[in-house]
Amino acid sequence: MLAGTDEHMADLLRWTLADPDIPTEAKDPANWSASMRAEWNADGGLASAAHHRKLLVENLSRCREALDEFVPDVVVVWGDDQYENFREEVVPPFCVLAYGDVDVEPFELMTRRGSPNAWGLPDDSTITLHGDADGARRLTDDLLGRGFDMAYSYLKRSDAPFPHAIVNTQLFLDYPEAGARFEYRLIPITVNCYGQHAIARRGGLARFADIADERLDPSGPTPARCFALGRAVAQAFRDTDLRVALVASSSWSHAFLTDKTWHVTPDTAADRRLYQLFVDGDYDKWQATPSRDIVDSGQHEMLNWFCLTGAVDELRLDLAWSELVTTDVFNSNKCFAVFKEGGSR
């Protein structure tokens, strides 16, 4: 939603409120929390959207400043594949994208949904993602040697958008330039965050009538397994002379994934519980989170963060700063954080 204009930032909620199978009382603002009514207000969230964007951009800028201060040789990005590169033919739990430079259309999904982009650029604008194909191959080989059965891909699916969790890493960390001036090389690792809903809901958006008798897919990787992958990636790079930045690309609880709230709001209470474990560095309880709890709270995409924290714990990185930006109206809560090595790097 950040890539669109303020007028469209609440579009997913508007779409949800048009679902005839959601109870009227759940859609009635009179029954919403005071904070949600204030955010929605008489303008359908327009004024709140500008404030929400300001918070997100400020926090993204702080993350970018930390990245530029570190000057990495490569940026490893964990991001979900939301029925994009991987569909019915194969759905790997994890996959290293061993790509070179790739030209992508960052606004492709938005254009399909009828939303203009926030920069006023042509809908078919492209940016170049700078990949590290050789480095990705080496990482994959190392992970396999460590007993981590890692899938890999050399070629993007031709008839689908590039995984937006990866594209948005560049787009948002280079927000003023809409991703066009991001020169760091990327090694993307996709995570099957959507698990039981990967194919069943084709990327998440679904009406309640469509999911009443859905045939669930096999589960995705558990939080503990994602944590273990993060450890393995950290181990693979630790003995090299590379400066490696590690990024988890996703929001936390998503309204459109949270069935128990009728897709109206994210599960903020669940996010706050996990956020406290996150900032406390209580990774034993953090990684022990059951997959069923993740799905129940619409936190599917948080699996990327379990990968990140596995690496953080392995490398004993210190949490330098973090903030959780919550919302009732704009689909998802967003976490920002910067970890650094203690002492000299």
N, C-alpha and C positions, 0 to 999 in steps of 0.2 A: 504493500500500500504506500510505502514511502516514495516509491518511484513515480507514483501518480500525483495528480494535483490534489489540493485540499478538498475540492468539491467531490472527489471520488474516494477519499480515504475511508469513508464508512460504507462503501458500496457492498461489502460482504454482509454487513448487518442488514442493510436494506434488502438485499437478496434473500436473506434468511427470514426476515419478517414477512415476506411474500409467500412463504411455504404454508400451504393450507393445512398441513398435517401437524403443525406446531400449535399447541393449545393457545387459545386467544389470550388467556391470562398471562402466559409467558411472554407474549408480544406486546402487552399493554404497558406503556411507560408508567402508568400509575402503580404498577406492581414492581417496578425496578427499584434498585437501591438509589439513595439520594445522590450518591456520587455519579451513577450512570445517568440519572435524569439531568444532572448539572452538565455532564459532558455532552449529552445529546442536545439539550437545550431546545429552543424554539427553531434553531436553524439546522437541525439534523446533524449537528457535530461540526459544522463548518469552522466556527471560531476555535473550537477545541482542537481541530485538526492542525491549525497553524501552530498552536502551542505544543502539541505532540511532536510535530515535525522539528520544531526548534530544539526540543530536548534530545531527540534522536540524533540530529545533525551535530549538536555540541558534543555528545558522547562519542559519536563516530570520529569526530575530529581529534578527540583525545586519544582514541585508539590509533589513528593514523600518525599522530605525533610520536607515539611510542614506537611504532613500526619504523618511522624514518630515523628516530634516534638510534635504533638498533642496527639499521642498514643490513637486512638479511640478504644472504645469497639466494635463498629460496624460501617460499611461503607454502607450508603444507596446510591444506584446507580440508576439514571434514565437513561435508554437506550432504543433505538428503537428496536422493533422486526421486522426484515426485511424479512418477509415471512419465518420465522424459526419455532418458537414454535407455532405460530398462523397462520393458513391458512384458507381454505374455510370453515372449520367446525365452527369456531368462531373467531371473531376479536374484542377483548375487547379494549375500548379506553385506559384503564390503567389496569395493573394487577400486584399484588405483587406475586413474586415467592417465596413461602414458602418452600424452599428446604433446606435440610441438606447439607452435603458435597457431591459434585458431581465431578466425573472425566470427563474432557472434552478434546477434541482434538482441540487445538487452531489453528492448521494449516489446518483444514479440508476444509474450503472454498478455501484456496489458492491452495491446492493440486488438487481440482477439476478444477481449472483454469490453471493448469500447471505451477505454480510459486513455486520455492523452497523458504524455509524460510530463514530469515536473519541470523539465528544462526547455520545453517548447521545441524540441528537436523533431526532425522527420521520424515517422513511425518505423521506417526501415533503416534507421541509423545503425552503424556497426561499430564495435570496438574490438581491439585485438587483445586476447588473453595470451600472455607469454607463458608457454608451457616449458617443462623440462623433461622431455621424453627420456633422455638417457638417465637422468637422476631418478625418474619414476621407475624405470626398469630395474635399476640397482636396488631401490627401496623394496620393490616387489620380491626380487630374488632374495634379499636379506630376510624379509618377513617369512618367506617360504622356508628358508634355511633354519629359521627359529621355530618352525613347526606351526606357523600361523598360515592356514590355507587361504591365501589371498587371490582373488580374481584380478584380472587386469584387462584393460581395453586399449587398443591402438587407434580406434576410429570411432568418431561420434556417429550416432544413429542419424541417418540423412533426412528422415522425415519427421523429426521431432525437435523441439527447442532444446538448446544446451541446458543442462541442469541449472536452474536459476539460483540455487543456493551457492553455486560456484561463481556464476556471473555477478550476483549481487555482492559478493565479497569485494570484487574490483569496483563495481558501480558505486557502492556506498562508502568504501574506504577512500575513494577518489570523488566524493560527492560533488565538489564545486565544478569538476570537469566531466561529470557524468561518465567516469571510468576511462576516459580517453588518455589520461596522463599517468596511468599506473604502470610502472616499468618493472616491477618485481616479478620474478618467475614463479609460477604456481605448480604445485603437485597436488591435484585434487584427489581426495579419497571419498568416494560416495558410500553412503550408509543407507541400508534399507530401513529407514526410520518408520515407514508406514506399515510394514509387517502385514498383519491380518487384513489391512485395508489397501495394500499396495495396488492390487489389481481390482479388488472388489469395488473400490470407490474411485478408481482411475485418477488418483492424485488427491483425493480428499473431499472435494466438493460433491455433496449428494443431498437430495431431498429425503425426508424421512420415509416417504412412500417407497423410495428406491432401495432403502436399506432394511426394510421390515423383514424381508426374507433373503437377505444377502448371503452368499456362500463365501465364508471367510477364507482368506489365504493362510498359509503357514505363518507362524509368528516370525517377527524380525529378530535380530540379535538382542540379547538381554543387556541391560545396563552394565552388568559385570563383564560381559564379553567385550563390550565397547571400551570399557576401562582397560581391559587387558590389551586390546589393540593399541590404545594410546601408549601404554607402557612399551610395547614392542616397537612402535615407531620411534619413540625416544631412544630406546636402546640401539636401534639401527643407525641413528645419526650421532650418537654420543661419542663414538670413537673416530668421527671424521673431523676435518678442520673447517666444516661448513658452519656458517651462521644461519640457523634455521628458526624461522618464526612459525608458530603453531596457532591456527585459527579454527574456532568452531563457528560455523555459519548457520545460524537459525535463531528464530525467536523461541520463546518457551511455550507455555500453554496457548493453544489456538482455539478460538471459539468454534470454528466450523468443524473441529475434530472432537468437541466435547459433547457427547450425546446427552449426558445427564443434565446439562444446562440448556438443552434444546438448541444447541449451536448459537445461542444468543450471546453468551459471554465466555471468556476464558476462565479457567479454574485458578483464580488468583490466590486463593488460600493454599492450594497445593504448591503453586510456584513459590510462595513465601516460605513454606516449610523446607523445600529443597534449597532455596536460596540461603537460608540460615545455615544449613549443613555446608553449602558451598563456601560461604565466606568464613566459616569456622574451620574449614579444612578437615571436616569430619568425613573423610572419604570412605571409611568402613561402612558407616550407615548410608552414605550417599550412594555407593555402588551396589548396596544390598537392596535398593529400591526394586520391588517386583515389577516385571513388565506389565502385569495387569493394572497396576496403579498408574503407570505411565499412560497407557491407553485410556483408562477411565477418566483421566484428567486432561486429555487432549495434548499431552506433552510429548507426542511421538518424536518431534524433531529435536528434543533435548538429548537424544542419543548421541548427537554430534558433540555435545558438551561432556558427556561421559567419556568419549574418546579423548577429548582435550585434557580432562582432569586426570586421566590415567597417565598421560605424558607429564603433566605438572607434578604428580606425585612421584613418578619415577625420577624426575630431575630435581626434585626438592625445590621447586620454584616458589617464590614468595608472591602473595597477592599484594600488588602495589596499590590497586584502586579498583572499585567496582560500584555499579549502580544498577538497580532494577527499576525500569520504567513501566508502570502498570497502566492499564486502560480497561474500561468496560465496553467501549464502543468500537475501537479500531482493531478488532480481531485477535491481537496477541500481545502478551507482555514481552518486553525486550530486556535482556540482560547484557551488560557491558562489563568488561573486566580486562585488566592488564596484569600479567604475571611477569616477574623478572627474576633473574638469578641474584642471589644474595652476594654481596661483595663484588670482587672483580669478575668480569665476564670471561 
